Structure formats: structure tokens, C-alpha cells
Amino acid sequence: MAGQGGNAVPANAVAMLATPSNFDPRKSWPVLVVCSTSDFKRQNRDDLVDFYRRVGLAEGWVLLAGDGPQPARNDTAAWRGAMTLAAINALHRSFPGSDKWPIACAGFSGGGKGVGLVAPLIAKNGSRVEGIYITGANEDRVSEGYARVGPGKEFLMTPIYISGGRDDRIATLEQQYNVAGSIKRTGFQRIRIGPFHGGHEVNDAQTSIALRWFRQLQ
């Protein structure tokens, strides 16, 4: 996967893990896997730190991001997926029993599109995907990822939370409602939309609501 688009396949990936202060790996923890936009040469770990770390840790989640040792020449969704799967594999090898921990995926802007491929990949690879959190995405890539990857019909039960800024001019609220409608027509049954007063940004309150909703449904 990493080699798609002419990329050189690296010998290793780089995983970043953030854990709450009371983290005990002998217990079960929900894991938030982060997918960033490829714009501005952002890495998945950049979004983990900038957009999700504070709220995610406060809500009792473990946060995980996988990246290459260097940015890809061609930053494809397949590259992001390969590095993310490598990071999840490292998590499972580090903490026995973590392969049973529930996983949710989060993506903002272009990351909200990328997560449409990454989440089905994670599910098909055997992990429990218990939620997809999308902010500021103006295209439905979840339906495309579901069709391409083929994680199975049970994936249609994955809860999807779409958060949109009322003043977002990059991904307008109308576009984000259209994304939700497209995902619903594909057959996904548990979809929530959380509009907020703001622009093209990740809203902390919406992140908190989404993560709590995923926990309630587990």
C-alpha cells in the first residue's frame, strides 16, 4: 500500500501515542486514530497534537497516529492507511489484549476525506471500529472507501459523527449535510450531525460530544 503512487516503501513507520495520566495497559481503553489532511505537508501526528490531544485525553481516550519516517513524495490515502495500520500493529504488539480495544477514527478537512479509506481498512484488518468523526469535509469518501475496501456489511453499523462550522467557507454546512445524505444512502444507519458556530476548524465541544456518543454505543 505504501508504494502506491510511486512512493519508496520505508523500512519502518513512526507511531505517536498519547495516553491519559491514569493509563493502565492492563485495562481496556478506547483508541482515537487520527488522519490529517495532506495540505500544508501536515502529518497525522500534527493533527493529534493540535486538534484532539487535550479533549481526547480529558475524555479518557488513548490517541494514536502513524506516519512515515519522512513525508511521502506522493501523499496518498493508501500511504496514510499503510502507516496507520503499522502504528496499530505496534500498539497491539506493545500492549497484550489491545487488539480488543475499540477504535474510532477522526479526520478534519482533507483528513475527513482520508478517514473514509482508513476506517474501512482498519476494520477489514480485524480491529473494532466503533466510530468515525468527520469535521470540515466537503466530499463523501466513506462510501467510496466502503466500496473499495469491502470491510463487510456490518461496517454499515459504524456510528458516524459529522461536525460542521456554520461559517465554514471551505466545506459549507450545506456540503456537509450533503455528505451526510450520501453516507446515509450508502446504507450507514447511525449518523449524527453537529453544527457549531465557527468556521473551518475542529470544535472541542463537538469532539467531546462525538467521543462520548461513541462510548455510549459501545
N, C-alpha and C positions, 0 to 999 in steps of 0.2 A: 504493500500500500504506500509506504513512504516513497518508493521510487517512481510513483506515477507523476507524469508531467516532467520527466527528465531529471528529477532530484537524485543526488547521490545519497545512497542509503547509509546513515551513520551507524557506527558500532554500538551506540547507546543513545538513550533518551535521557532527559533530565526531569525528575519529578519534584514538585514542590508540595509539601504537606503542611497544613495549618491545623492545629488541634486546640480544643478548649483547655483551660488551665487544669481542669479535673479529669483530663483524658486518661482512661484506663483501658488498654487494648484488650483486656480480658472480657470487657463488656461489649455489647453491640452498639454501634454508632451509625447514624445516617451520614452519608458522604455526599457532598456537593461537588460535582465535577464541572470545571469552568472551561468554556470555549470562548475565545476572544475574537474580535474582528481581525482581519489581516491588514486593514488600513493602518497607516502610520507605523507599520512594522511592529505592531503590538504582539506580544506573546501571551499565551493563556495565563501564565503566572502574573502578568501585569494586571489583568482584569481581576484575578483572585485578590490581589493586594488592594487595588484601588476601589473596587466596587462591591466586593462580597465579604471580605475578611471580617470586618467589625460586626456586621449584623449576623453573619453566619455563625461565628464563634459565640456570640451572645445567645443565639437560639439553640446552641448545643450541637452544632454540626461540625464534622471534620471536613476540611476543604482540600481539594486535590486538583493539581494542574500538571499536564505533561507537555513538554516542549522538546524540540531537538537541541543538541549541543550548540548549534548555530541556527539562525533563521534559514528557512528553506529558500532556495533560488526561486521556486515556484510554490507559493504558499497555498496549497490546495486543501480542500476539505479532507481528502484522503491522508495527506500529511498530518493534519491535526488529529484525525482519527487514529492513525498509527501511533503517534506519540502519546495520546491519551490512553490507548489500550496498554502501552508499555508501562505507563505510570500506574494504572490499575493493577497490572501484574506485579509490579514492585510492592504495592500496598498489600496484596494478598500473600506475597512471599514474606513480608516483614511481620505481619500480624496473623497468626493462625486463627481461622474462623472468620476473618474479614471478608471472605468470599460470599458470606451470607448477609453482610451488611447491606441495607438498602441504599441505592444510589439515585440521586436526582441530578439533572444536567441544567446548567444555566448559560445563557448567551445573550449578549447585548449587541444591537446593531448588526454588523456582519456576523458576529458570534451567534446572534439569534437565528441566522440562516445556517451557519455551520453546525449548530447543535442538532439541526434536522437530520444530518447524516450521522453525527457522533452518537446520539442517543440510541438509534436502532442498532448501530454497530456494537455498542456496549451490551445491549440486550441479547443480541444474537451470540455474543461471546460468552453468555452464561450468567451475567450479573442481573440482579433485581433492579430494574429501572422503575422507580416509584414516583417520578415526576419530571416534567420539563418546564423550565421557567424561561420565558422569552420576553425581552424588552426591546422596543425600537426596531423591529424587523418589518420591512415592507413587502416581503415575499414569503410565501409558504414553501419552506423546504422540508418540513416534517413529512408531508405527503410524498414528496419525491424520495426522501430517504427511506420511508417505509416500503415504497415500491421497489427501490433499487436493492436494498439490503435484505429485505424479506425476513424480519425477525419473528414472524408468526402472528396470527390473528389476535392472540392475547395481548399483543403490544397496543392494540387499539383501546385497551382499557387504561393506558397510562394517563394520569392526570396531567393536563397542560394548563399552565397559568400564563396569560398574556398580559403584560403591563405596558400601558401606553401613555405618554405625556399628551395632555390636551393641546399643548402648543408646539408639539414636535413637527418641524417642517421637513425633516429628512424622511421620517416614517410617520405620515399623518395618522391621526386617530382613525380616520375612515379606512386608510390602507390596512391598519392593524385589525380593525373589525373584519375587513375582507379576508385577511389571513386566517382569523378565527373561523370564518364561514367556510373557507376552503378546507381547513383541517377537519371541520365537522362533517363536511360532505364526503371526505375520505372514509369516515366511519369512526373517528375518535369520539368517545361519548362523554368524557369528563373534561370539560373546558370551562375555564373562568377567565373573565376579562376584568382587569383592574385599572381603570383610568385614574390619572392623578394630575394635579395642577403642576405643570412643568414642561420642559422641552425634551430634547433628545438626550436622555440621561437615565441612569439606574436610580430608582427611588427606593430609599432604605425602608420606608414603611411598607411598600409593595413587596419588597424582598422578604420582609418578616412575615407578611400575610401568606405569601406563597409557601414559604418553608413550613409554617405552621399547618397549612392546609394539607401539604404532602404528609406530614407526620400524622395528622388526624385520620387520613385514609389508609395508612399502612396497616 
